[in-house]
Amino acid sequence: MDHGKVTGRRFFYVTALNIIITITEFIGGIFSGSLGLISDAFHNLEDSLSIIISFVANVIGRKKNDVQKTFGYKRAEILAAFVNSIILVVITVMMVFESFKRLSQPQEINGQLMMIVSIIGLLANFVSMLVLFSGSKHNLNIKATFLHMLSDTLSSVGVFVASIFVILFNWNWVDPVITIVIVIWLLKEAYSVVSETVNILMEASPKIDLDAVQQAILTVPEIVKVHHVHLWMIDENHIMLDAHINVEKNCNMKDLDKLYDVVDKMLQEQFNITHVTLQAECNRGIDNLLID
């Protein structure tokens, strides 16, 4: 299942499940007094919005390029991943503050009701997570949404574990403690998505050794120098390279056509660079640096 197929019906199923979970956990949290359930309900409410954002961005991202967007609309999904990850960070930070507040002011919790609702949430969140799992491997937008589903699943596990301690030992403090532990892990995962999306939006170079790219290009006999190189990403799957090359003076247009094909194929195979633009020169820029 590639990311293009994680659309339509699948997104609808996940959204519907999250709305049902949200209502169930809000009611269960209020009547049981569980912070874990209430925070998980808020989390699921935000997840429903994030799924809709993800779906809309997925549809926009698959539009073909036009005169207004010559690079296409793929970055719509990167923007969605960034927004969803930031929202996740804000919510998890709020959960931390509320958890510490609960630790200082413990409240009575209905452990049995807490356990029942957490099991319902766990099953529904797990199904939602499985629906998005395959698509999350190669798409930051779906990965950000998948992280929301994974966080909800872990929260439900945490609430379930906390309910056991509440029932057996009346340890109400376990509820906020487990919430804090889960949030710390979530912040780490969300940060990685935020960092990657920001790098793409800032057109940072992907994790490719430019010197290695230069050496690969220079293996073509007709090329004597590489300079003015730009390497960036449109999204996590499309890497672009723009470079000036100095070639031997006896190269004609027919030779250049073959040379471009060789370099294009080589960079695709060795570095997964999907779009290459080369400008051939004789002496112009011969003294320039690689990234002038």
C-alpha positions as CSV (number, residue, x, y, z in Angstrom):
1,M,0.0,0.0,0.0
2,D,1.8,3.2,-1.2
3,H,0.9,6.6,0.1
4,G,-1.2,7.4,-2.9
5,K,-3.6,4.6,-1.9
6,V,-4.0,5.9,1.7
7,T,-6.8,8.1,0.8
8,G,-10.6,8.3,0.5
9,R,-12.2,5.4,2.3
10,R,-9.3,4.7,4.6
11,F,-9.1,8.3,5.8
12,F,-12.8,8.2,6.3
13,Y,-12.6,5.0,8.5
14,V,-9.8,6.5,10.6
15,T,-11.7,9.8,11.1
16,A,-14.9,8.0,12.0
17,L,-13.1,5.8,14.5
18,N,-11.4,8.8,16.1
19,I,-14.7,10.7,16.5
20,I,-16.3,7.7,18.2
21,I,-13.2,7.3,20.5
22,T,-13.2,11.0,21.4
23,I,-16.8,11.0,22.5
24,T,-16.4,7.7,24.4
25,E,-13.2,8.9,26.2
26,F,-14.7,12.3,27.1
27,I,-17.7,10.7,28.8
28,G,-15.5,8.0,30.4
29,G,-12.9,10.5,31.6
30,I,-15.5,12.8,33.2
31,F,-17.3,10.0,35.0
32,S,-14.2,8.1,36.1
33,G,-12.1,11.2,36.9
34,S,-9.2,9.9,34.8
35,L,-6.8,12.5,33.4
36,G,-5.4,9.9,31.0
37,L,-8.8,9.4,29.4
38,I,-9.6,13.1,29.2
39,S,-6.2,14.0,27.7
40,D,-6.5,11.1,25.3
41,A,-9.9,12.4,24.3
42,F,-8.5,15.9,23.5
43,H,-5.7,14.1,21.6
44,N,-8.2,12.1,19.5
45,L,-10.2,15.3,18.9
46,E,-7.1,17.0,17.4
47,D,-6.3,13.8,15.6
48,S,-9.6,13.9,13.7
49,L,-8.6,17.4,12.5
50,S,-5.1,16.2,11.6
51,I,-6.5,13.3,9.5
52,I,-8.6,15.7,7.5
53,I,-5.7,18.0,7.0
54,S,-3.6,15.1,5.9
55,F,-6.2,13.8,3.5
56,V,-6.7,17.2,1.9
57,A,-2.9,17.7,1.5
58,N,-2.6,14.2,0.0
59,V,-5.2,15.1,-2.6
60,I,-3.6,18.4,-3.4
61,G,-0.1,16.8,-3.5
62,R,-1.1,14.5,-6.3
63,K,-2.1,17.3,-8.6
64,K,0.0,17.7,-11.7
65,N,2.3,20.7,-12.1
66,D,1.0,23.7,-13.9
67,V,2.1,27.2,-14.9
68,Q,1.5,28.5,-11.3
69,K,3.2,25.6,-9.6
70,T,5.9,24.4,-12.0
71,F,7.3,22.0,-9.4
72,G,3.9,20.6,-8.7
73,Y,1.9,20.5,-5.4
74,K,3.9,17.9,-3.5
75,R,4.9,20.3,-0.7
76,A,1.3,20.5,0.4
77,E,1.9,17.3,2.2
78,I,5.1,18.6,3.8
79,L,3.2,21.6,5.0
80,A,0.5,19.4,6.4
81,A,3.1,17.2,8.2
82,F,4.7,20.3,9.7
83,V,1.4,21.7,11.0
84,N,0.2,18.4,12.4
85,S,3.5,17.8,14.1
86,I,3.5,21.3,15.7
87,I,0.0,20.7,16.9
88,L,1.1,17.4,18.4
89,V,4.0,19.1,20.2
90,V,1.6,21.8,21.7
91,I,-0.9,19.2,22.9
92,T,1.8,17.0,24.5
93,V,3.3,20.0,26.3
94,M,-0.1,20.8,27.7
95,M,-0.5,17.2,28.8
96,V,2.7,17.5,30.8
97,F,1.6,20.6,32.7
98,E,-1.8,19.0,33.5
99,S,0.0,15.8,34.6
100,F,2.2,17.6,37.1
101,K,-0.9,19.5,38.3
102,R,-2.6,16.2,39.0
103,L,0.5,14.8,40.8
104,S,0.3,17.8,43.2
105,Q,-3.5,17.5,43.6
106,P,-4.5,13.8,43.3
107,Q,-8.1,13.0,42.5
108,E,-10.2,9.9,43.0
109,I,-10.5,7.7,39.9
110,N,-13.0,5.0,39.0
111,G,-10.6,2.3,37.9
112,Q,-13.1,-0.1,36.4
113,L,-14.7,2.5,34.1
114,M,-11.3,3.8,33.3
115,M,-10.2,0.3,32.2
116,I,-13.3,-0.4,30.1
117,V,-13.0,2.9,28.2
118,S,-9.2,2.5,27.7
119,I,-9.7,-1.0,26.1
120,I,-12.3,0.4,23.7
121,G,-9.9,3.3,22.8
122,L,-6.9,0.9,22.5
123,L,-8.7,-1.4,20.0
124,A,-10.0,1.5,17.8
125,N,-6.7,3.4,17.9
126,F,-4.8,0.2,17.0
127,V,-7.0,-0.4,13.9
128,S,-6.5,3.2,12.8
129,M,-2.8,2.9,13.2
130,L,-2.7,-0.3,11.1
131,V,-4.6,1.5,8.3
132,L,-1.9,4.2,8.0
133,F,1.2,2.1,8.8
134,S,2.3,1.1,5.3
135,G,1.8,4.6,3.9
136,S,3.8,6.2,6.7
137,K,7.1,4.6,5.5
138,H,7.6,6.9,2.5
139,N,5.5,9.9,3.2
140,L,6.0,12.5,5.9
141,N,2.4,13.7,5.7
142,I,1.0,10.2,6.5
143,K,3.9,9.6,8.9
144,A,2.8,12.6,10.9
145,T,-0.8,11.4,11.0
146,F,0.4,7.9,11.8
147,L,2.3,9.3,14.8
148,H,-0.9,10.8,16.1
149,M,-2.5,7.3,15.8
150,L,0.5,5.7,17.4
151,S,0.5,8.2,20.3
152,D,-3.2,7.6,20.9
153,T,-2.6,3.8,21.0
154,L,0.3,4.2,23.5
155,S,-1.9,6.6,25.5
156,S,-4.6,4.0,25.6
157,V,-2.1,1.4,26.7
158,G,-0.8,3.7,29.4
159,V,-4.4,4.4,30.6
160,F,-5.1,0.7,30.7
161,V,-2.0,0.0,32.7
162,A,-2.7,2.8,35.1
163,S,-6.3,1.5,35.6
164,I,-4.8,-1.8,36.8
165,F,-2.8,0.0,39.5
166,V,-5.8,2.1,40.5
167,I,-8.0,-1.0,40.9
168,L,-5.5,-3.2,42.7
169,F,-3.6,-0.6,44.9
170,N,-5.6,2.6,44.6
171,W,-2.5,4.3,43.2
172,N,-4.2,7.3,41.5
173,W,-0.8,9.0,40.9
174,V,0.1,6.3,38.3
175,D,-2.3,7.9,35.8
176,P,-0.4,11.2,35.4
177,V,3.0,9.6,35.7
178,I,2.3,7.2,32.7
179,T,1.0,10.2,30.8
180,I,4.3,12.0,31.3
181,V,6.3,9.0,30.2
182,I,4.3,8.7,27.0
183,V,4.5,12.4,26.2
184,I,8.3,12.4,26.5
185,W,8.5,9.7,23.8
186,L,6.0,11.5,21.6
187,L,7.9,14.8,21.8
188,K,11.0,13.0,20.5
189,E,9.1,11.5,17.5
190,A,7.3,14.7,16.7
191,Y,10.6,16.7,16.8
192,S,12.1,14.4,14.2
193,V,9.1,15.1,11.8
194,V,9.2,18.8,12.5
195,S,13.0,18.9,11.8
196,E,12.7,17.0,8.6
197,T,9.8,19.1,7.2
198,V,11.6,22.3,8.1
199,N,14.7,21.2,6.3
200,I,12.7,20.4,3.2
201,L,10.8,23.8,3.3
202,M,14.1,25.6,3.8
203,E,15.5,23.7,0.8
204,A,18.3,22.2,2.8
205,S,20.5,19.6,1.2
206,P,19.4,16.0,1.8
207,K,21.8,13.6,3.6
208,I,24.0,13.2,0.5
209,D,27.7,13.7,0.4
210,L,28.3,16.5,-2.2
211,D,31.9,15.5,-2.6
212,A,30.8,12.0,-3.5
213,V,28.4,13.4,-6.0
214,Q,31.2,15.6,-7.5
215,Q,33.6,12.6,-7.8
216,A,30.8,10.5,-9.4
217,I,30.2,13.2,-12.0
218,L,33.9,13.6,-12.7
219,T,34.2,9.9,-13.6
220,V,32.7,10.9,-16.9
221,P,35.8,11.5,-19.1
222,E,34.4,14.6,-20.9
223,I,33.8,16.5,-17.7
224,V,36.7,18.3,-16.2
225,K,35.1,20.4,-13.4
226,V,31.9,20.7,-11.4
227,H,30.8,23.9,-9.8
228,H,27.8,26.0,-8.7
229,V,26.0,22.9,-7.3
230,H,22.5,23.1,-5.7
231,L,20.9,20.1,-4.1
232,W,17.5,20.2,-2.5
233,M,14.2,18.3,-2.0
234,I,10.7,19.0,-3.2
235,D,9.4,16.4,-0.8
236,E,11.0,13.4,1.0
237,N,10.9,11.3,-2.2
238,H,12.0,13.8,-4.9
239,I,15.6,15.1,-4.8
240,M,16.7,17.8,-7.3
241,L,20.2,18.7,-8.5
242,D,21.3,21.8,-10.4
243,A,25.0,22.1,-11.4
244,H,27.4,23.7,-13.9
245,I,29.9,21.5,-15.5
246,N,33.1,22.4,-17.5
247,V,33.6,20.0,-20.4
248,E,36.3,19.5,-23.0
249,K,36.4,22.1,-25.8
250,N,35.7,19.5,-28.5
251,C,32.3,18.5,-27.1
252,N,29.5,19.1,-29.5
253,M,25.7,19.1,-28.9
254,K,25.4,15.4,-29.7
255,D,28.1,14.5,-27.2
256,L,26.4,16.7,-24.6
257,D,23.1,14.9,-25.0
258,K,24.8,11.5,-24.3
259,L,26.8,13.0,-21.4
260,Y,23.6,14.4,-19.8
261,D,21.9,11.0,-20.1
262,V,24.9,9.2,-18.5
263,V,25.1,11.7,-15.5
264,D,21.3,11.6,-15.0
265,K,21.2,7.8,-14.9
266,M,24.3,7.6,-12.7
267,L,23.0,10.1,-10.1
268,Q,19.6,8.4,-10.0
269,E,21.2,4.9,-9.4
270,Q,23.9,6.0,-6.9
271,F,22.2,8.8,-4.9
272,N,18.5,8.5,-5.8
273,I,18.5,12.1,-7.3
274,T,15.3,12.2,-9.3
275,H,15.8,15.4,-11.3
276,V,19.1,16.6,-12.7
277,T,19.7,19.9,-14.5
278,L,23.2,20.5,-16.0
279,Q,24.6,23.6,-17.7
280,A,27.7,22.8,-19.8
281,E,30.5,25.4,-20.1
282,C,34.1,25.4,-21.4
283,N,36.1,28.0,-19.4
284,R,33.3,29.9,-17.7
285,G,33.4,29.3,-13.9
286,I,36.4,27.0,-14.1
287,D,37.8,28.6,-11.0
288,N,34.5,28.6,-9.0
289,L,34.0,26.4,-6.0
290,L,31.6,23.4,-5.8
291,I,28.9,25.4,-4.1
292,D,29.6,28.9,-5.3
